[in-house]
């Protein structure tokens, strides 16, 4: 099948400079958390083509005895593979899997992080957005485990993707031609025009048709998560109820329902985690409060996301229960500080 696409390396979307506002309740003592994130150069998105490559069921491209960097969110992720892991990978994919050769061109939009909620919505769907005019020319190829994820299949429906194939868990594919747009921004940063385009498509399909004042205050709990929970959440839940917030658990609701719920939300509170990605569906000018580890100056993806979406960003720094990596530790929330921040949030 011939594909009418730009040549390898041609620009699909122009670059930009993303400028971020400081949080509404910014404390100058927290300068180290935000000062390095106030401006980011976003490179142009280009279209690449890989020829005669193999791809594993988990979505790793390789040729001969070499894994290809296009499989990874960051080049450093490839370097994390030790020789035992690499050897096991090649033994499995050369000797332990069915082999199949495709006879058609495919589109690839994922990397080794894309199967998570945040990364799918902000990293993978943005790559799909820049190729949306060419979806009838290519078959979207995805790793095997994406098929079971409701947020993947539902969001593809919003894009009108009809031609999608999931690699079987026990096979390796040989692909004569793979088209892949480069990342539209480094993960945790955004080409704002593209991000807003993704937002628009999802809201057109699943958003609240006639938003009302009902359900405008949402607290999303991570109480059922394996990590990054609120250690003293009982006190937090009591305070949330006092301020009229409805508590929800993402595990209980479908992707379609999450889009609808947050499309009418005006105030959103949660601790650092994938659920905060739902701010993507909130109306411009709405307010978000992130409960975050007091030393974490690396994971600013929700601060930058709020800015890209023209949302009012509030934060509260919290100590952790144990001396763990900030991205894994459970937090302790000071209720008196949270009360003050909720008052500020609702006045904004």
N, C-alpha and C positions, 0 to 999 in steps of 0.2 A: 504494500500500500504506500503510495507516495504521499508525502506530507508537505503542505504549502506553509513552511515555517521560515523564519529568518535564518541566516547562516549562523554557524557556531560562533558565539561570542557577541552577537548583535544585541544592542540594548532593547529591553522590553519596557523599562520604566526608568525615568530619570531619578537621579539622586536628590538629596535634600539635606538641610541642616535642621535638626530638631532642637528646639529651645524649650526648656522646662521652667515652670514657675516654682518657687519655693512653696512648701506646704502652707496652708492657711494658718495653722497654729505653730509655725516654725519657731523653734527655740534656738538662738544662736549658739548655745552650747553643743548642739548637734550638727555643727557645720561639717564635721568629717563624714556624716552619713550621706550628705546630699551635694556638697560643693563640686564633686567631680562628675556629677550627672546633669549639670545644668545646660550643657550643650553637647550635641553629638552629631558628627558628620555621618550621614547615611549614604552609602554608595549606591550607584545605579544597579538595577537588576538586569542581568543579561541572560540570554538563552544559551545553554551549553548542550552539546550532543556527545554521548558516549557511544562508541561503536564496538560491537563484538565483545560484550562483557557478560559476566555471569552475576547473578544476584541470589543470595540465600533467602530462605523463607523468612528470616528475621530482618531482611532489608540491607544486607551488607554486599556492596558491589566488590567484585574482585576479578582480576585478570592474571592468569598464571598463578604465581605464589604471592601475589601482592594485593592487599586490600586497598581500595581506592578511597581517597580523602573525601570524595563527594558523598560518601555514606554517613559522614559525621557532622554534628552540629558545629564542632570546633576541631581544628587539626590536633589539638592536645588530646582529644578523646581517643584518637587512634593510638597515641603513644602510651595510653593506659593498658593496652593489651600486652601481657607478658608473653614470653616465648611458648609457654605451655598452653595458654589460651589460643594463641595463633595456630599452633600445631593441631590442637583439638579441632579448631574451626575447619582447617583445610582437610583433615582426615574425614570429618563428618560430611563436608560438602563435595568431596571428590569420590568418597567411597561409600558413604552411608545414606545417600539421598537419591531419589529418582531424578533423572535428568530429562529436561524438556526444552526444546528450542522453539521460540516464538517466531511467527511468520509475519508479524505486524509491528509497527512502531508504537512505543509506549511513552507515557508521560510519568515522570517521577517527581514527587513534591515532599518526600519525607527524609528524615535523618534518624540517627540513633536515639534522639530525644522525643520524636514527634508523637509517640503513642500516649503521652500524657495530655490531659485536658488543656492546660495552658499552652503547651507547645503546639498542639494540633491547631488550636484556634488562631494563635498569633504568628506562628512560624510556617506551618504547612498550608493553611487556608489562604494566607496572603500570597503564597507562591501559586496556588491554584487560581486566585483572582487575576493575576497578570496573564494567565493562559486561558481565561474563560472564553475568549472568542475563537479558540482553536480546539475546544473540547470535542467537536464532532470529527476531528481528524486523527485523534489519538485515543488509545486505551489507557486509562489511568490504572497504574499498577501499584498495589499496596501489599505490605507484609501480611502474613496469615492472621495474626491476632487482631488486626484492625477491624475485621468483619464483626466481631462480637461487641464492639464498642458503640453504644447508642449515639454518642455525640459525633462519631465519624459518619455513620450511615445517614443520620438525620441531617447533618450539615451538608453532605453531598447532595441530598435531595434539594436543598435550598439553592444549590448551584446548578441544578438541572443536569447533574452528571448521570448519564445513562450507561456509558461504556466504562465499566470498572471491573477489574479482575484482582482477586486476592490470591497471592502465592500460597499453594498448599503447604502445610506444615512439614511434609516429608519430601519436598522436591527442591531442586535447584534449577533455575531458568537460565538459558542462554539467550541473550537479547542482542540481536543484530544492531538495533538502533534505539537509544534511549534519549529522549529530550527532557532536560531538567532546567527549570529556571533557577538561577542562583538565589540564595536567601535574600529577601527584600530588605532585611536589616539584620545586624547581629542579634542573637536571641536576647530578649529583654529590652530591645530598642525597636523602633517602628518607623517605617515610611508612613507618615500619617494619612496621606491620601489613599494609599492602598488599604490601610487598616480600616478607615472609615467606609471604604467600599465593601469590605467584608461585613462590617457591621450592618450596612444598609441592606445587603442581600439577606442576611439572617433575620433581620427585623421584618422585612417585607413578607417573609414566609411564616414566621412563628411569633412575631411581636403582638402585643395587645392592640387590637383594632381600635378601641376607644378607651384610652387610659383614664382611670378615675383615681380618686384619693385613697381608695381601698388598697391596702397592702403597700403603702408607700415607704414604710420603715421595716427594713429586713436585717436580721442578724443571722448569718450563716455559721452554724456550729461545725467545728472539726472534732467534736466529741467522739465520733466513731472512727476517726482516722488512726493510723498506727503511730504517727509521730506528729510533732508540732501542734499538740493540743493545748488547751487552757487548763492548767493544773487546778485552779480554783474556779472552774466554770459555773458551779452552782451559784456563787455570788454574782457572777457576771450575768447569768440568765435572770436572776431576780432583778437586777438593775435594768436590764433590757426591757423586761416586762413593765417596770415602773415608767419607763419612757415611751411605752407604746410600740415597742419593736416586736415583730413576729419572728420567732425562731424557726428556721428550716434546716433540714439536712439534705445535702445534695444526693446522698445515697437513696433517698426516698422518691426522687422525682426525675422524670426523663429530661433529656436535653431540650425538647420542645417546651416543656413546662418551665424550665429554668429561663429560657429566653423570654417567655411571656411574663413571668413573675418580675424579672429585673427590668423589663421594658417599662414597667409602671412604678418602679422603685425610685424614690427621691433621696433616701438615706440608706446607706449600706455599711454595715460593720462586720468585720471578720478578722481573724488573725491570718498571718502570712500563710498562703497556701493556694492551691489551684482554684478553689472556689471564688477567690477574688477576681478571677478572670471574668466573672459574670458582670463586672462593671462595664464590659463591652456593650451591653444591651441597655444601659441606663441612658436617659435623655441628657443632652448637653446641659451643663450647669448643675447637675445633681451632685451629691456629696458622698464621699467615701472615707471611712476611718479604718486604717490598718493598724492592728496590734502586732508589733514587730519586736524582734530581739534587740536589746539595747546596744549590742556591739556590732550588729550586722550592717556593714557599709557596702556589701557586695550585691546582695539580692534586692535590688531596687526596681525590679520589673513592674511592680504595681504602682509605685510612684511615677515612673515614666509613662505607664499605660494611662493613668488618670490624666496626666498632662496632655497626652496625645488625643484624648477623647474630650477635652475641655470640661473635665470634672474638677470639683473642689476637693483637694486631697488633704486629709487630716491624718495624723499618726499618733501613736502612743508607744514609747519604748518600754519594754518589760524585761525584767530579769528572768533567768531560766531556773528550772528546778535543779538541774545538774550541770556540770561543766562539760556540755556536749557541743558539737558543731552547731552554730546558730540555725542552720537549715534543718536540724533534726530535733532540737531541744523543745520540751514543753515549757510554756511560759506561765509566769505568775502575774496577774493583772491587778494593779492597785485600784481598788474600787473608787476611792475618793478622786483620784486623777481621772478615771474613766467618767465619773459623773460630770466633772468639769468639761471634759472633751465632748461629751454628748450634748451638753448645754450649748457649747460653741457650735457644734455640728448643726443643731436644729435652728440656730439663729442665722446661719450663713445663707 
